[in-house]
Amino acid sequence: MKNDLKELIDIKDRYLELSKGVLNYDKFNQYAITHHSTVIEGSTLSLEETFILLDKGLTPKNRPLEHSLMATDHLKALKLIAEWAESKKILESRDVQKLSAIIMNGTGSNISTMAGDFDSSKGDFRKATVRNEDRIFMDQAKVPREVDRLMRELSSTINGSKDFIDSYLLAFDVHFQMVSIHPFADGNGRLSRLLMNYVQYFHNHPMTVVFPEDRRQYFDALENTRKSEDISIFRNFMFQQSKKYFEREMEILGKEQKRSKSKDRGISFIF
């Protein structure tokens, strides 16, 4: 494991070096993060369609409007956590609810249950039992207390001296804890991944994504971690996702560099 982490740090450093000075890299990186996170939750937009929607405001044809709303709302939420992280804001439960309201702004609704009404578009904690495949999440009465507890634990640890590995461990743990609480009727996955990104951004480290093609392995890692009560299962999966992201981005950035160099010789060939 120690050698794997050293390799990951080396790859991360090469990735950061390649991305330096690339025009609008942070902006398009946010678009990519939004695409990956919303596709995991069912969006049918392609990467190109997501980029055009977020950059030009052009809604793709023959796609559900809901999927475009998911993407635009996610980007707003991502920009907000970036602002929070840059200002070193310490998050509270109400901030989690605000983030959920933004994520679900265009796709949430008022929900009536025996325990009362709540609005998923306004960041209301759920008042109903939530089930995902074979998993039934904690009783709704416990949700406010558990979210508050998690935010207090995060506030007490995030300002500590965090190197790359420590920061990522904290980010992955918060991700796992929040998605396991499942405090809202919908949008819990997006919310949990955004909180992970907030911790990473807080310490000026690259943000991690979960790849849509690894969706099944992602859910398996979450469930196997719960069943075995072994957080290393989820941590290891997320470290692998981080490595995969750095490697893919380096491949893209490498191609861009080759294309730029070819311009000096005349025609720029695109392969």
C-alpha positions in Angstrom: 0.0 0.0 0.0 2.9 2.4 0.8 4.4 2.0 -2.6 0.9 2.5 -4.2 0.5 5.8 -2.4 4.0 6.9 -3.4 3.1 6.1 -7.0 -0.1 8.1 -6.7 1.7 11.1 -5.3 4.2 11.0 -8.2 1.4 10.8 -10.7 -0.4 13.6 -9.0 2.7 15.8 -9.2 3.2 15.1 -12.9 -0.5 15.9 -13.5 -0.2 19.3 -11.7 2.9 20.1 -13.6 1.2 19.4 -17.0 -2.0 21.4 -16.1 0.0 24.5 -15.1 -0.8 27.5 -17.4 -3.4 25.6 -19.4 -6.0 28.2 -20.5 -9.4 27.8 -18.7 -8.3 24.4 -17.3 -10.1 24.9 -13.9 -13.3 25.8 -15.7 -13.4 22.8 -17.9 -12.2 20.6 -15.1 -15.4 21.7 -13.2 -17.5 20.8 -16.3 -15.9 17.3 -16.3 -16.5 16.8 -12.6 -20.2 17.8 -13.1 -20.5 15.4 -16.0 -19.2 12.4 -14.1 -21.2 13.1 -11.0 -24.5 13.6 -12.8 -24.1 10.6 -15.2 -23.6 8.3 -12.1 -27.1 9.6 -11.0 -28.7 8.8 -14.4 -28.0 11.7 -16.7 -27.9 10.8 -20.4 -25.9 13.8 -21.5 -22.6 13.0 -23.2 -19.4 14.8 -22.1 -19.6 17.1 -25.2 -23.2 17.9 -24.5 -22.5 18.7 -20.9 -19.6 21.0 -21.9 -21.7 22.9 -24.5 -24.6 23.2 -22.0 -22.4 24.6 -19.2 -20.2 26.8 -21.4 -22.7 28.1 -24.0 -26.1 27.5 -22.3 -27.3 25.4 -25.2 -29.7 22.6 -24.0 -29.1 19.4 -26.0 -32.0 18.1 -28.1 -33.6 14.7 -27.6 -32.5 14.6 -23.9 -34.7 14.9 -20.9 -34.8 18.5 -19.6 -34.2 17.1 -16.1 -30.8 15.9 -17.1 -29.8 19.4 -18.2 -31.1 20.8 -15.0 -29.1 18.3 -13.0 -25.9 19.5 -14.7 -26.5 23.2 -14.4 -27.5 22.9 -10.7 -24.5 20.7 -10.0 -22.1 23.3 -11.5 -23.6 26.0 -9.3 -23.1 23.8 -6.2 -19.6 23.0 -7.3 -18.7 26.7 -7.7 -20.2 27.3 -4.2 -18.0 24.7 -2.5 -15.0 26.1 -4.3 -15.8 29.5 -2.8 -16.3 28.0 0.6 -13.0 26.2 0.4 -11.1 29.2 -0.9 -12.4 31.3 2.0 -11.7 28.5 4.5 -15.3 28.5 5.6 -16.1 25.9 8.2 -19.3 24.1 7.3 -22.4 23.5 9.4 -25.6 21.5 9.0 -27.3 24.5 7.4 -24.6 24.7 4.8 -25.2 21.1 3.9 -28.9 21.9 3.5 -28.1 24.9 1.3 -25.9 22.8 -0.9 -28.6 20.1 -1.2 -31.2 22.9 -2.2 -28.9 24.0 -5.0 -28.3 20.4 -6.2 -32.0 19.7 -6.3 -33.2 23.2 -7.3 -34.6 22.3 -10.7 -35.5 18.6 -10.1 -36.7 18.5 -6.5 -40.3 18.7 -5.3 -42.6 18.8 -2.3 -43.1 15.4 -0.8 -45.9 14.3 1.5 -45.4 11.5 4.1 -47.1 10.2 7.2 -44.4 12.1 9.2 -45.2 15.4 7.4 -44.4 17.3 4.2 -40.9 18.3 3.1 -39.4 19.9 0.0 -36.4 18.3 -1.6 -35.8 21.4 -3.7 -35.3 23.5 -0.5 -32.8 21.4 1.4 -35.3 19.9 3.8 -34.1 16.7 5.5 -36.1 13.7 4.5 -39.1 12.6 6.6 -39.3 9.2 5.0 -37.4 5.9 4.9 -35.0 5.7 2.0 -34.0 2.4 0.3 -31.4 1.8 -2.3 -31.3 -1.7 -3.7 -30.9 -3.9 -0.5 -29.9 -1.1 1.8 -32.3 0.7 4.0 -30.8 3.9 5.4 -31.1 5.2 9.0 -34.3 6.3 10.5 -35.2 9.8 9.4 -35.5 11.0 13.0 -31.7 10.5 13.4 -30.7 12.4 10.3 -30.4 16.0 11.7 -28.4 14.8 14.7 -26.1 12.7 12.5 -25.4 15.4 10.0 -24.7 17.9 12.8 -22.3 15.4 14.4 -20.5 14.8 11.1 -20.1 18.5 10.4 -18.7 19.1 13.9 -16.2 16.3 13.4 -15.2 17.8 10.1 -14.8 21.3 11.6 -12.5 19.9 14.3 -10.2 18.2 11.9 -10.1 20.1 8.6 -7.9 22.9 9.8 -5.1 20.6 10.9 -2.0 20.2 8.9 -3.1 18.1 5.9 -0.6 16.6 3.4 -2.0 15.1 0.2 -2.7 11.7 1.7 -4.2 12.9 4.9 -6.4 15.4 3.1 -7.7 12.7 0.7 -8.4 10.3 3.6 -10.5 12.9 5.3 -12.3 13.7 2.0 -13.1 10.1 1.3 -14.3 9.5 4.9 -16.6 12.5 4.8 -17.9 11.3 1.4 -18.6 7.8 2.9 -20.2 9.1 6.1 -22.5 11.5 4.4 -23.8 9.1 1.7 -24.3 6.5 4.5 -26.4 9.0 6.5 -28.4 9.7 3.3 -30.1 12.8 4.7 -32.1 13.9 1.8 -34.8 12.3 -0.5 -32.5 12.6 -3.5 -29.1 14.0 -4.5 -27.2 12.4 -1.7 -24.5 11.0 -4.0 -23.8 14.3 -5.6 -23.8 16.0 -2.2 -21.4 13.6 -0.7 -19.0 13.8 -3.7 -19.1 17.6 -3.5 -18.2 17.6 0.2 -15.3 15.3 -0.7 -14.2 17.9 -3.3 -14.7 20.7 -0.7 -12.1 19.1 1.6 -9.7 18.5 -1.2 -10.1 22.1 -2.5 -9.7 23.4 1.1 -6.2 22.1 1.1 -5.4 23.0 -2.5 -5.3 19.5 -3.8 -6.9 18.2 -7.0 -10.5 17.1 -6.8 -11.5 13.5 -7.3 -14.3 12.1 -9.5 -16.0 8.8 -9.6 -16.1 7.5 -13.2 -19.5 6.6 -14.6 -18.2 3.3 -16.0 -17.1 2.3 -12.5 -20.6 3.0 -11.1 -21.2 -0.6 -10.1 -17.8 -0.9 -8.4 -18.5 2.4 -6.6 -21.7 1.1 -5.1 -20.1 -2.2 -4.2 -17.3 -0.5 -2.4 -19.7 1.5 -0.4 -21.8 -1.5 0.5 -18.8 -3.8 1.2 -17.4 -1.1 3.5 -20.6 -1.0 5.5 -21.0 -4.8 5.7 -17.4 -5.4 6.8 -17.1 -2.1 8.8 -13.7 -1.6 7.1 -13.3 1.9 5.7 -10.1 0.9 3.9 -12.2 -0.8 1.2 -13.8 2.5 0.2 -10.6 4.5 0.7 -8.7 2.2 -1.7 -11.4 2.4 -4.3 -11.3 6.2 -4.2 -7.5 6.3 -4.4 -7.7 4.2 -7.5 -10.3 6.6 -9.0 -8.0 9.5 -8.2 -5.1 7.7 -10.0 -7.3 6.9 -13.0 -8.3 10.6 -13.2 -4.8 11.9 -13.1 -3.7 9.4 -15.7 -6.6 10.3 -18.1 -6.0 14.0 -17.7 -2.3 13.6 -18.3 -3.1 11.8 -21.5 -5.4 14.6 -22.7 -2.9 17.3 -21.6 -0.1 15.4 -23.3 -2.0 15.4 -26.6 -2.6 19.1 -26.3 1.1 19.7 -25.8 2.0 17.6 -28.9 -0.6 19.5 -30.9 0.8 22.9 -29.8 4.3 21.8 -30.8 3.2 20.6 -34.2 1.9 24.1 -34.9 5.5 25.3 -34.9 6.2 23.0 -37.8 3.2 24.1 -40.0 0.0 22.0 -40.1 -1.4 21.0 -36.7 -2.4 17.3 -36.9 -5.2 16.1 -34.6 -5.0 12.3 -33.9 
